[in-house]
Amino acid sequence: MAGQTLLWNADFAAPLRDTVQPGRPGGECLFLQGCAGDIAPWDFWFGNDDARRHTYENRDALGARLGAEVLRVLPTIETVSDIRLAASSRMVPLRRRQLSWDDHELELIGRSLESALPPDFPEFWPDDLHTTNSAQRFPIHYQRGAVRMYHDMRARKDEPLQAEVQAFAIGTVAAFVANPFELFNGPGLEIRTRSPFTDGTTFVMGYTNDYLGYLPRTQDFRLISNVPLEEVLDQDAYRWAYGMTNTHVQEGELDRLIAASVGALTEVHVWVR
């Protein structure tokens, strides 16, 4: 869902739950957010003016389709009555992003944006406005927000980001490891591949216990690392790189988060063997 409604709603997780629970009486459907920093539902890629509309009908269709897959898989899961559990938590300080643009450039562009007269941004979005094209349609709103964010990064450049990494094991058959980032899908898969739970399934979760922003792969971050600020702010040219332009973490720190996640999984794996 997007700005077409001002109502609070549980998005596609609600129809997913409403599909699963009648098919599993007495059960509880839990929705856990994975690593979705560079993935989206349907055809919601940046710049796609023909993406499916933000409607309750499309929201419900996505949730129902996912719920049907859950019901298909559930009968294949075997349960046991006696199993060991383990949990761990650790804080990982990560270096904040060090911007390549100088203060004068930030100040100059920031003043220019603040003095510009933006178009009226509608309280309710019209049907043709979408998260895939909103930045191109209303660039000043996004540009102002980005420059304010960069000023904050510069002011706190020596203050590390404190990231909590949690792990939870259900015997050796399932493990969960969580971090507070909007992690890209590739690093999530790398953590899963390196997990010691080779006889089970490892679930990698983001957005957990805090929200510290996007955390792209190092090779993705390098695509914009030397691009001038004025170009980065061009929403027609660099909207596709939103997750890279908005990360708060210094290049290379992703490797430390991955290592900490694998370390947490290894710790709980020892306890449940």
C-alpha positions as CSV (number, residue, x, y, z in Angstrom):
1,M,0.0,0.0,0.0
2,A,1.1,3.6,-0.4
3,G,-0.4,7.1,-0.2
4,Q,-3.7,6.2,-1.7
5,T,-4.9,5.6,1.8
6,L,-4.2,7.3,5.1
7,L,-5.6,4.4,7.1
8,W,-3.4,2.2,9.2
9,N,-3.3,-1.3,7.7
10,A,-1.2,-4.5,8.0
11,D,-0.6,-4.6,4.2
12,F,-0.2,-8.0,2.6
13,A,0.6,-9.7,5.9
14,A,-3.1,-9.4,6.9
15,P,-4.6,-11.3,4.0
16,L,-1.7,-13.8,4.2
17,R,-2.7,-14.5,7.8
18,D,-6.4,-14.6,7.0
19,T,-5.7,-17.2,4.3
20,V,-3.5,-19.4,6.5
21,Q,-5.3,-19.5,9.8
22,P,-8.7,-20.9,8.6
23,G,-6.7,-23.7,6.9
24,R,-4.8,-24.4,10.1
25,P,-7.3,-24.2,13.0
26,G,-5.7,-23.6,16.3
27,G,-2.5,-22.4,14.8
28,E,-0.9,-18.9,14.9
29,C,0.4,-17.3,11.7
30,L,3.6,-15.3,12.4
31,F,5.0,-12.9,9.7
32,L,8.7,-12.3,9.9
33,Q,10.4,-9.7,7.7
34,G,13.3,-11.0,5.6
35,C,16.0,-9.2,3.7
36,A,14.0,-7.0,1.2
37,G,16.2,-4.0,0.6
38,D,16.4,-4.7,-3.1
39,I,13.3,-6.7,-3.8
40,A,9.6,-5.7,-4.0
41,P,6.2,-7.3,-4.7
42,W,4.8,-7.7,-8.2
43,D,6.4,-5.3,-10.7
44,F,7.3,-2.5,-8.3
45,W,10.7,-1.6,-9.7
46,F,11.8,2.1,-9.7
47,G,10.8,4.0,-12.8
48,N,8.0,1.6,-13.8
49,D,5.0,3.8,-14.6
50,D,3.0,0.8,-15.5
51,A,3.3,-1.1,-12.2
52,R,0.3,-2.6,-10.6
53,R,-1.7,0.0,-8.7
54,H,-1.6,0.4,-5.0
55,T,-5.0,-1.0,-4.2
56,Y,-6.5,-3.2,-1.5
57,E,-7.3,-5.7,-4.2
58,N,-3.7,-6.1,-5.3
59,R,-2.6,-6.2,-1.6
60,D,-5.1,-9.0,-0.9
61,A,-4.1,-10.9,-4.0
62,L,-0.4,-10.9,-2.9
63,G,-1.2,-12.0,0.6
64,A,-3.6,-14.7,-0.5
65,R,-1.1,-16.1,-3.0
66,L,1.6,-16.3,-0.3
67,G,-0.9,-17.8,2.2
68,A,-1.8,-20.5,-0.3
69,E,1.8,-21.5,-0.7
70,V,2.1,-21.7,3.1
71,L,-0.9,-24.1,3.3
72,R,0.7,-26.2,0.5
73,V,4.0,-26.6,2.4
74,L,2.6,-27.1,5.9
75,P,1.6,-30.8,5.5
76,T,5.2,-31.6,4.6
77,I,6.6,-30.3,7.9
78,E,7.2,-32.9,10.6
79,T,7.2,-32.0,14.3
80,V,8.7,-33.4,17.4
81,S,7.7,-33.1,21.1
82,D,11.2,-32.7,22.7
83,I,13.8,-30.3,21.3
84,R,16.5,-28.0,22.7
85,L,16.2,-24.2,22.3
86,A,19.0,-21.6,22.4
87,A,19.2,-17.9,21.9
88,S,21.9,-15.2,21.8
89,S,22.3,-11.5,21.4
90,R,25.3,-9.3,20.7
91,M,25.9,-5.6,19.9
92,V,28.0,-4.9,16.8
93,P,29.3,-1.3,16.5
94,L,29.7,-0.4,12.8
95,R,31.4,2.6,11.2
96,R,29.1,5.3,10.0
97,R,29.3,6.2,6.3
98,Q,32.1,8.7,5.5
99,L,30.8,11.0,2.8
100,S,33.1,12.0,-0.1
101,W,31.3,15.3,-0.7
102,D,32.7,18.4,1.1
103,D,30.7,20.6,3.5
104,H,30.6,23.5,1.1
105,E,28.9,21.4,-1.6
106,L,26.4,20.1,0.9
107,E,25.6,23.6,2.2
108,L,25.3,25.1,-1.3
109,I,23.0,22.5,-2.7
110,G,21.0,22.3,0.6
111,R,20.3,26.1,0.5
112,S,19.3,25.9,-3.1
113,L,16.8,23.1,-2.4
114,E,15.4,24.8,0.7
115,S,14.7,28.0,-1.2
116,A,13.0,26.2,-4.1
117,L,9.2,26.2,-4.3
118,P,8.1,22.6,-4.5
119,P,4.9,21.5,-6.2
120,D,1.9,20.7,-4.0
121,F,2.3,17.1,-2.7
122,P,-1.2,15.6,-2.5
123,E,-2.5,14.3,0.9
124,F,-4.1,11.4,-0.9
125,W,-2.2,10.0,-3.9
126,P,-4.0,9.8,-7.2
127,D,-4.3,6.4,-8.8
128,D,-1.4,7.1,-11.2
129,L,1.1,8.0,-8.4
130,H,3.1,5.0,-7.2
131,T,6.2,4.3,-5.1
132,T,7.9,3.4,-8.3
133,N,7.6,6.9,-9.7
134,S,6.9,9.2,-6.8
135,A,10.5,10.5,-6.6
136,Q,10.5,11.4,-10.3
137,R,7.2,13.2,-10.0
138,F,8.1,15.1,-6.8
139,P,11.9,15.2,-6.7
140,I,12.4,18.2,-4.4
141,H,10.8,16.4,-1.5
142,Y,13.2,13.5,-1.9
143,Q,16.2,15.7,-2.6
144,R,15.6,17.8,0.5
145,G,15.3,14.7,2.7
146,A,18.5,13.2,1.2
147,V,20.6,16.4,1.9
148,R,19.2,16.6,5.5
149,M,20.2,13.0,6.0
150,Y,23.7,13.6,4.6
151,H,24.1,16.6,7.0
152,D,23.2,14.3,9.9
153,M,25.7,11.6,8.7
154,R,28.4,14.2,8.5
155,A,27.6,15.6,12.0
156,R,27.8,12.0,13.4
157,K,30.5,10.6,11.3
158,D,32.6,9.5,14.3
159,E,29.6,7.9,16.1
160,P,29.3,4.2,15.4
161,L,26.0,2.6,14.6
162,Q,25.1,0.0,17.3
163,A,23.5,-3.0,15.6
164,E,22.0,-5.8,17.6
165,V,22.4,-9.2,16.1
166,Q,20.1,-11.9,17.6
167,A,20.0,-15.6,16.9
168,F,17.5,-18.2,18.0
169,A,17.7,-22.0,17.4
170,I,15.0,-24.7,17.4
171,G,17.1,-27.8,17.8
172,T,19.3,-28.2,14.7
173,V,16.3,-28.0,12.3
174,A,15.7,-24.3,12.3
175,A,17.5,-21.1,13.2
176,F,16.7,-17.4,13.0
177,V,19.2,-14.7,12.9
178,A,18.1,-11.0,13.0
179,N,19.6,-7.6,12.4
180,P,18.2,-4.0,12.4
181,F,19.0,-3.2,8.7
182,E,17.0,-3.2,5.5
183,L,19.5,-5.8,4.3
184,F,19.8,-6.5,0.6
185,N,18.8,-10.0,-0.5
186,G,22.4,-11.1,-1.5
187,P,23.9,-10.7,2.0
188,G,20.9,-12.5,3.5
189,L,21.6,-15.4,1.2
190,E,25.3,-15.4,2.1
191,I,24.5,-15.6,5.8
192,R,22.2,-18.5,5.1
193,T,24.8,-20.3,3.0
194,R,27.4,-19.9,5.7
195,S,25.1,-21.0,8.5
196,P,26.1,-24.1,10.5
197,F,22.5,-25.4,10.4
198,T,23.2,-27.5,7.3
199,D,20.6,-30.1,8.3
200,G,17.9,-27.5,8.7
201,T,16.8,-24.1,7.6
202,T,18.2,-20.7,8.5
203,F,15.9,-17.7,8.3
204,V,17.6,-14.3,8.0
205,M,15.5,-11.4,9.3
206,G,16.0,-7.6,8.9
207,Y,14.2,-4.6,10.4
208,T,14.5,-6.2,13.9
209,N,14.8,-4.4,17.3
210,D,15.6,-1.1,15.5
211,Y,15.8,0.4,12.0
212,L,19.3,1.5,10.8
213,G,18.4,1.9,7.1
214,Y,19.6,0.2,4.0
215,L,22.7,-2.0,3.9
216,P,23.6,-3.0,0.3
217,R,26.2,-5.3,-1.0
218,T,29.7,-3.8,-1.2
219,Q,29.7,-4.1,-5.0
220,D,26.4,-2.3,-5.2
221,F,27.6,0.5,-2.9
222,R,30.6,1.1,-5.1
223,L,28.3,1.9,-8.0
224,I,27.6,5.3,-6.5
225,S,30.7,5.8,-4.2
226,N,32.4,8.4,-6.5
227,V,29.3,10.0,-8.1
228,P,29.0,13.8,-7.5
229,L,26.2,14.8,-5.1
230,E,24.3,16.7,-7.7
231,E,24.1,13.6,-9.8
232,V,23.1,11.4,-6.9
233,L,20.2,13.8,-6.2
234,D,19.0,13.5,-9.8
235,Q,15.9,11.3,-9.3
236,D,15.6,10.4,-13.0
237,A,19.3,9.3,-13.1
238,Y,19.8,7.6,-9.7
239,R,16.4,6.6,-8.2
240,W,17.3,3.0,-9.1
241,A,20.2,3.3,-6.6
242,Y,18.0,4.4,-3.7
243,G,19.2,1.7,-1.3
244,M,22.8,2.6,-2.0
245,T,22.5,6.4,-1.8
246,N,20.7,6.1,1.5
247,T,22.9,3.7,3.4
248,H,24.3,5.0,6.7
249,V,27.1,2.4,6.9
250,Q,30.7,2.7,5.7
251,E,31.8,0.4,2.8
252,G,33.2,-2.9,4.1
253,E,31.2,-2.9,7.3
254,L,28.7,-5.3,5.8
255,D,31.3,-8.0,6.1
256,R,31.4,-7.5,9.8
257,L,27.7,-7.8,10.1
258,I,27.7,-11.0,8.1
259,A,30.5,-12.4,10.3
260,A,28.7,-11.5,13.5
261,S,25.5,-13.1,12.1
262,V,27.4,-16.3,11.3
263,G,29.1,-16.2,14.7
264,A,25.7,-15.9,16.5
265,L,24.4,-18.9,14.6
266,T,27.5,-20.9,15.4
267,E,27.1,-20.1,19.1
268,V,23.5,-21.3,19.3
269,H,24.2,-24.3,17.1
270,V,26.8,-25.5,19.7
271,W,24.2,-25.3,22.4
272,V,21.5,-27.3,20.7
273,R,23.6,-30.1,19.2
